[in-house]
Amino acid sequence: MTREIVCIICPNGCRIRISGRLKIMGHKCHKGFEYAVKESTNPERVITSSVKVINGELPLASVKTNSPIPKVEIKKIMEIIKKARIKAPLNTGDVIVKNICGSGVDLVATRKVRRK
């Protein structure tokens, strides 16, 4: 079975074909090769979302994970984010949830929200 992905690491946007036991073709650089291996064995993503703010000038604050997390953990982490509440004031970079799901990754604010 052959699968095709588009590399997002550099501007080349290589169409990489992955078949069999990690036979990788179509990459133009070593970064593309590494990306294809990672995508095939343990894909990761940075999660971006928003959390509710209590007593803030805005009802929501944008957040993201400060490192990629395994794709299989996204659903579990989104459930935690959905339940999260943070009190204003909030500054960019503030940790909202430390070590989310024991992943070693923190959920951090990407926006400043002042108190009402």
Phi, psi and omega per residue, in radians:
M1 nan 2.292 3.133
T2 -1.927 2.409 3.134
R3 -2.178 2.506 3.114
E4 -2.051 2.358 3.053
I5 -2.239 2.784 3.051
V6 -1.868 2.165 -3.136
C7 -1.221 2.334 -3.136
I8 -1.942 0.156 -3.054
I9 -1.329 -0.732 -3.140
C10 -2.256 3.018 -3.085
P11 -1.157 -0.198 -3.128
N12 -1.095 -0.615 -3.133
G13 1.043 0.779 -3.097
C14 -1.038 2.458 2.995
R15 -1.578 1.918 -3.053
I16 -1.836 2.294 3.096
R17 -1.801 2.314 3.135
I18 -2.114 2.191 3.133
S19 -2.401 2.777 3.079
G20 0.904 -2.382 -3.127
R21 -1.553 1.249 3.100
L22 1.045 0.745 2.958
K23 -1.455 1.970 -2.994
I24 -1.964 2.206 -3.107
M25 -2.361 2.582 3.028
G26 1.796 -0.103 3.119
H27 -1.378 2.523 -3.129
K28 -1.801 -0.129 3.124
C29 -2.583 2.948 -3.124
H30 -1.155 -0.495 3.119
K31 -1.137 -0.663 3.098
G32 -1.130 -0.703 3.096
F33 -1.074 -0.846 3.141
E34 -1.076 -0.708 3.110
Y35 -1.064 -0.788 -3.128
A36 -1.103 -0.727 3.106
V37 -1.088 -0.828 -3.125
K38 -1.089 -0.766 3.135
E39 -1.094 -0.547 -3.102
S40 -1.473 -0.518 -3.047
T41 -1.778 -0.717 -3.103
N42 -2.727 1.346 -3.094
P43 -1.135 2.481 3.139
E44 -2.255 2.720 3.104
R45 -2.511 2.639 2.936
V46 -1.544 2.291 3.133
I47 -1.645 2.301 2.998
T48 -2.079 2.426 -3.111
S49 -2.827 -2.767 3.059
S50 -2.525 2.701 3.096
V51 -2.178 2.694 3.121
K52 -1.279 2.470 -3.140
V53 -1.973 2.281 3.107
I54 -1.619 2.275 3.126
N55 1.023 0.599 3.132
G56 -1.815 2.787 3.076
E57 -1.194 -0.330 3.045
L58 -2.129 2.576 -3.120
P59 -1.342 -0.351 -3.098
L60 -2.359 2.656 3.031
A61 -2.196 2.404 3.105
S62 -1.303 2.515 -3.116
V63 -2.446 2.855 3.027
K64 -2.716 2.810 3.023
T65 -1.363 2.504 -3.081
N66 -1.423 -0.040 3.032
S67 -2.651 2.821 3.078
P68 -1.148 2.628 3.086
I69 -2.144 2.712 3.116
P70 -1.018 2.398 -3.090
K71 -0.995 -0.576 -3.128
V72 -1.174 -0.297 -3.131
E73 -1.591 -0.107 -3.016
I74 -1.004 -0.827 -3.094
K75 -1.044 -0.794 -3.135
K76 -1.112 -0.732 -3.130
I77 -1.207 -0.668 3.101
M78 -1.111 -0.585 3.067
E79 -1.108 -0.699 3.105
I80 -1.166 -0.760 3.139
I81 -1.083 -0.717 -3.119
K82 -1.059 -0.582 -3.111
K83 -1.544 -0.220 -3.055
A84 -1.197 2.470 3.046
R85 -2.358 2.439 -3.132
I86 -2.318 2.439 3.122
K87 -1.524 2.418 3.047
A88 -1.297 2.666 0.059
P89 -1.394 2.746 -3.089
L90 -2.396 2.355 3.130
N91 -1.986 2.684 3.066
T92 -1.006 2.296 -3.141
G93 1.653 -0.208 3.091
D94 -1.059 2.413 3.112
V95 -1.402 2.154 -3.140
I96 -1.591 -0.834 3.065
V97 -2.335 2.067 -3.125
K98 -1.502 2.438 3.055
N99 0.880 0.939 -3.045
I100 -1.009 2.199 -3.126
C101 0.990 0.470 3.139
G102 1.178 0.366 -3.062
S103 -1.455 -0.238 -3.032
G104 1.446 0.043 -3.108
V105 -1.904 2.422 3.124
D106 -1.773 2.614 2.994
L107 -1.655 2.127 -3.060
V108 -2.134 2.668 3.098
A109 -1.303 2.487 3.089
T110 -2.036 0.247 -3.110
R111 -2.629 2.545 3.065
K112 -1.536 2.331 3.083
V113 -2.282 2.116 3.129
R114 -1.480 2.809 3.076
R115 -1.293 2.567 3.081
K116 -1.068 nan nan
